[in-house]
Amino acid sequence: MKVSVLGAGQWGTTLAQVLCDSGHEVLLWARNSATVNEINSIHKNSKALGVHKLPDQLRATSSIEEACSFSTVIVLAIPAQTLRTNLFDWKKFLPKDVEVISSIKGIELSTHLRMSEVICGVLDIPREQVAILTGPNLAKEIALRQPAGAVAASLSQAMADKVASIFGNSYFRVYTSTDVIGCELGSAAKNVIALAVGISLGMGYGENTQSLVITRGLNELTRLGMAYGASPMTFVGLAGVGDLLATCGSPLSRNRSFGEVLGRTGSMERAQKEITSTVEGVSTASAILELATSKNIDVPIMSAVAAVVHNTISPEEAMIGLMKITTGAENES
């Protein structure tokens, strides 16, 4: 079938490859005409994936009208905070029966809405026409066609099944879920926890500290998700602990890498200079904190990260504060 991928960064380009390898005709949209020319002429996107060779059949365009009219299946792979503005601009080009697959992991700052909520609101389409694709998916590993798993989530089981079928191939295994809330909140919150892990690494702490942050971070995002109606089982699967472990454990993770620079230098300015690509956890931290506060959910790790990235406290002060938190029964707090 025909599939359009909007966004030619690391993840969008990698998803385009996955779709080509799954046997589909794929059109990848990029703003940069040089990127488009490179993909179409020598089958590489050097800015996103270096010397990696892309499928010969992958085609790119800088025309959003062409990309939107190419297919009724649209995959979104753009930064979370640009989604609303872009959708308003693109809406007039999208077919009425469009099916949207979001691979975006974040929360909108101005509204605290999840990505699927923004999509449905702006495009005025039923929630059953929207799905998300999430999981432990580090782009550079998947681009190398290393075995990986993901979750396709939609309120419509039929839509989730369709997405799993579209993306599934010999190295990319896709499971399904109808817990859109849990999958989206988990995918957004894990970036904040990865920042915390990176900060601890940058400060010189080891495996014990990382395990503390990851485990208690999982507790925080699970309680947050359940407060909004998510299934607790989602957070012990690929969309929860799977995504969390990959993002916190790999040097390929931009969120962890950003946190490392921040923990080492104590400077947001330095971190932003060294990690120039989009780091969703930085913008998502305050939105996640607002969601937790509105439900009276205590999320000390994510609160500390939000304070650090807003220069309210230093990484050292954040760690001292976390170690002063009163403990209790582990499964109750």
C-alpha positions in Angstrom: 0.0 0.0 0.0 1.0 3.7 -0.2 2.1 5.4 3.0 3.3 9.0 3.6 5.8 9.7 6.4 5.9 13.4 7.5 9.3 14.2 9.1 12.7 13.2 7.9 14.7 13.2 11.1 16.3 10.1 12.5 13.0 8.4 13.5 11.0 9.5 10.5 13.7 8.3 8.0 14.0 5.0 9.9 10.3 4.4 9.9 10.3 5.1 6.2 12.9 2.3 5.8 10.8 -0.1 8.0 7.8 0.6 5.8 9.8 0.0 2.6 11.1 -3.2 4.0 7.5 -4.2 4.8 6.7 -4.0 1.1 5.0 -0.6 0.9 5.4 2.4 -1.5 6.6 5.2 0.8 6.9 8.9 0.3 9.0 10.7 2.9 8.4 14.5 3.4 11.3 16.7 4.5 11.4 20.5 4.8 15.0 20.6 3.6 15.4 20.3 -0.2 19.0 19.2 0.2 17.8 16.2 2.3 15.2 15.4 -0.4 17.8 15.5 -3.2 20.2 13.3 -1.2 17.6 10.7 -0.5 16.3 10.6 -4.1 19.8 10.7 -5.7 22.1 8.6 -3.5 19.6 7.0 -1.1 21.1 8.5 2.1 20.0 11.0 4.7 23.5 11.9 6.1 22.2 14.5 8.5 20.0 11.9 10.2 21.7 8.6 9.7 25.2 9.3 8.4 26.4 6.9 5.7 23.6 4.4 6.2 22.1 3.3 2.9 18.3 3.7 2.6 16.1 1.5 0.4 16.4 2.3 -3.3 12.6 2.5 -3.6 12.2 5.2 -0.9 11.2 8.5 -2.4 11.3 11.9 -0.8 9.6 15.3 -1.4 9.6 18.8 0.0 6.0 19.4 -1.1 3.7 18.9 1.8 0.7 18.9 -0.6 2.2 16.0 -2.6 3.0 14.1 0.6 -0.5 14.5 2.1 -2.3 13.6 -1.1 -0.1 10.6 -1.8 -1.9 8.3 0.7 -4.8 8.1 3.1 -2.3 6.7 5.7 -0.1 9.4 7.2 2.7 8.7 9.7 3.8 11.7 11.9 7.4 11.9 13.0 7.9 15.6 14.0 8.7 17.3 17.3 5.8 17.3 19.7 5.6 21.1 20.2 5.3 21.7 16.5 2.4 19.3 15.9 -0.5 21.7 16.3 0.9 24.4 14.1 1.9 21.9 11.4 -1.5 20.2 11.4 -3.3 23.5 11.0 -1.1 24.2 8.0 -1.4 20.7 6.5 -5.1 20.1 7.2 -6.3 21.5 3.9 -4.2 18.9 2.0 -5.2 15.8 4.0 -7.9 13.5 2.6 -11.2 13.3 4.6 -10.7 9.7 5.3 -7.1 10.0 6.5 -5.8 7.5 9.0 -3.1 9.1 11.2 -0.3 7.1 12.9 1.6 9.2 15.5 5.2 8.2 16.4 5.6 11.4 18.5 6.5 11.0 22.2 5.5 14.1 24.1 2.8 16.3 25.8 1.7 19.6 24.4 3.0 22.3 26.7 0.3 24.9 26.2 -2.6 22.5 26.7 -1.1 19.4 28.4 -2.8 17.3 25.7 -1.5 14.0 24.5 -0.5 13.8 20.8 -3.6 11.8 19.7 -5.8 14.4 21.4 -4.2 17.2 19.5 -4.5 15.3 16.2 -8.2 14.6 16.7 -8.9 18.1 17.8 -7.2 19.9 15.0 -8.1 17.5 12.2 -11.6 16.9 13.5 -11.5 13.2 12.9 -12.8 10.3 15.0 -10.4 8.8 17.5 -10.8 5.5 15.8 -8.9 6.9 12.8 -5.8 7.6 14.9 -3.2 5.3 16.3 0.2 5.6 18.0 3.4 3.7 17.5 5.6 3.4 20.5 8.1 1.2 22.3 11.8 0.7 22.8 12.8 2.0 19.4 16.2 3.6 19.1 16.3 4.8 15.5 20.0 3.9 14.7 19.6 0.3 15.9 16.4 -0.2 13.9 18.0 1.5 10.8 20.6 -1.3 11.1 17.7 -3.8 11.0 18.4 -5.1 14.5 15.5 -7.0 15.9 13.1 -4.7 17.8 9.5 -4.6 19.1 6.9 -1.9 19.2 3.3 -1.3 20.2 0.5 0.0 17.9 -2.2 1.5 20.1 -5.7 2.7 19.1 -9.1 2.9 20.6 -10.1 0.8 17.6 -8.7 -2.7 17.7 -9.1 -2.9 13.9 -6.9 0.2 13.5 -4.3 -1.1 15.9 -4.3 -4.4 13.9 -3.9 -2.5 10.7 -0.9 -0.5 12.0 0.8 -3.7 13.3 0.3 -5.3 9.9 1.6 -2.2 8.0 4.8 -2.0 10.0 5.6 -5.6 10.8 8.5 -7.3 9.1 11.4 -9.7 9.7 13.2 -7.4 12.2 10.3 -5.1 13.4 7.7 -6.9 15.5 4.6 -5.0 16.4 2.1 -5.8 19.2 -1.3 -4.1 19.6 -3.1 -2.3 22.4 -6.2 -0.3 23.0 -4.7 1.6 26.0 -3.8 4.8 24.1 -3.6 6.8 27.3 -1.1 4.5 28.9 1.0 4.2 25.8 1.2 7.9 25.2 1.8 8.9 28.8 4.4 6.2 29.2 6.2 7.3 26.0 6.3 10.9 27.1 7.2 10.4 30.8 10.0 8.0 30.1 11.9 10.8 28.4 11.9 12.8 31.6 13.1 9.8 33.6 15.9 9.3 31.0 17.0 12.9 31.6 17.2 12.0 35.3 19.3 8.9 34.6 21.6 11.0 32.4 22.0 13.6 35.1 23.1 11.0 37.6 25.6 9.6 35.1 27.0 13.0 34.4 27.4 13.5 38.1 29.5 10.4 38.3 27.0 8.0 39.9 26.9 4.4 39.0 24.5 1.5 38.5 22.9 1.6 41.9 21.8 5.2 41.4 20.6 4.4 37.8 18.5 1.4 39.1 17.0 3.6 41.8 16.0 6.3 39.3 14.7 3.9 36.7 12.7 1.8 39.2 11.2 4.7 41.1 10.6 6.5 37.8 8.6 3.6 36.5 6.6 3.7 39.7 5.9 7.4 39.1 4.8 7.1 35.5 2.7 4.0 36.3 0.8 5.9 39.1 0.4 8.9 36.8 -1.0 6.7 34.0 -3.4 4.9 36.3 -4.7 8.2 37.6 -5.7 9.0 34.0 -7.4 5.7 33.4 -4.5 3.7 31.9 -4.1 -0.1 32.5 -1.2 -0.9 34.9 -0.3 -3.8 32.6 0.7 -1.3 29.9 3.7 -0.2 32.0 5.2 -3.6 32.4 5.2 -4.1 28.6 7.1 -2.6 25.6 5.3 0.7 25.9 6.3 1.1 29.5 9.3 -0.6 31.0 10.6 -1.7 27.6 10.7 1.9 26.3 12.1 3.1 29.7 15.0 0.7 29.7 16.0 1.5 26.2 15.9 5.2 26.6 17.6 5.2 30.0 20.2 2.6 29.2 21.5 3.6 25.8 24.1 6.3 24.8 22.1 6.6 21.6 19.2 8.2 23.6 19.2 11.9 23.1 17.4 12.5 26.4 20.0 10.5 28.4 22.8 12.1 26.6 21.4 15.6 27.2 21.0 14.7 30.9 24.6 13.6 31.1 25.9 16.9 29.8 23.6 18.7 32.2 24.7 16.6 35.2 28.4 17.0 34.3 28.3 20.8 33.7 25.2 22.0 35.6 24.5 24.1 32.5 21.4 24.0 30.3 23.3 26.2 27.8 26.1 23.7 27.5 23.7 20.8 27.1 21.8 22.6 24.4 25.0 23.3 22.5 26.2 19.8 22.7 22.9 18.0 21.9 21.4 20.1 19.1 18.6 17.7 18.0 15.1 17.7 19.6 15.2 16.4 23.2 11.5 15.8 24.0 12.0 15.3 27.7 13.1 18.9 28.2 9.9 20.4 26.9 7.7 17.6 28.3 8.9 17.7 31.9 6.8 20.7 33.0 3.7 19.4 31.2 4.0 16.0 32.8 4.4 17.7 36.2 1.3 19.7 35.6 -0.7 16.5 34.7 0.6 14.9 37.9 -0.2 17.9 40.1 -3.8 18.1 38.7 -4.4 14.5 40.0 -2.4 15.0 43.2 0.1 12.4 42.1 3.5 12.8 43.8 6.3 12.5 41.2 9.5 13.6 42.9 11.9 12.4 40.2 10.0 14.1 37.4 9.5 17.2 39.6 13.3 17.4 40.2 14.0 17.1 36.5 11.5 19.9 35.7 13.2 22.1 38.2 16.7 21.4 36.9 15.8 22.1 33.2 14.2 25.3 34.3 17.3 26.3 36.2 15.4 26.5 39.5 17.7 24.1 41.2 21.1 22.5 40.4 21.6 18.8 39.7 23.3 18.5 43.1 20.4 20.1 44.9 18.0 17.8 43.0 19.9 14.7 44.1 20.1 15.8 47.7 16.4 16.5 47.7 15.5 13.1 46.3 17.5 11.3 48.9 15.7 13.2 51.7 12.3 11.9 50.6 10.5 9.9 53.3 10.3 6.2 52.3 7.5 3.8 53.0 6.1 0.6 51.6 7.5 0.3 48.1 4.2 -0.9 46.5 2.2 1.9 48.1 4.1 5.0 47.1 
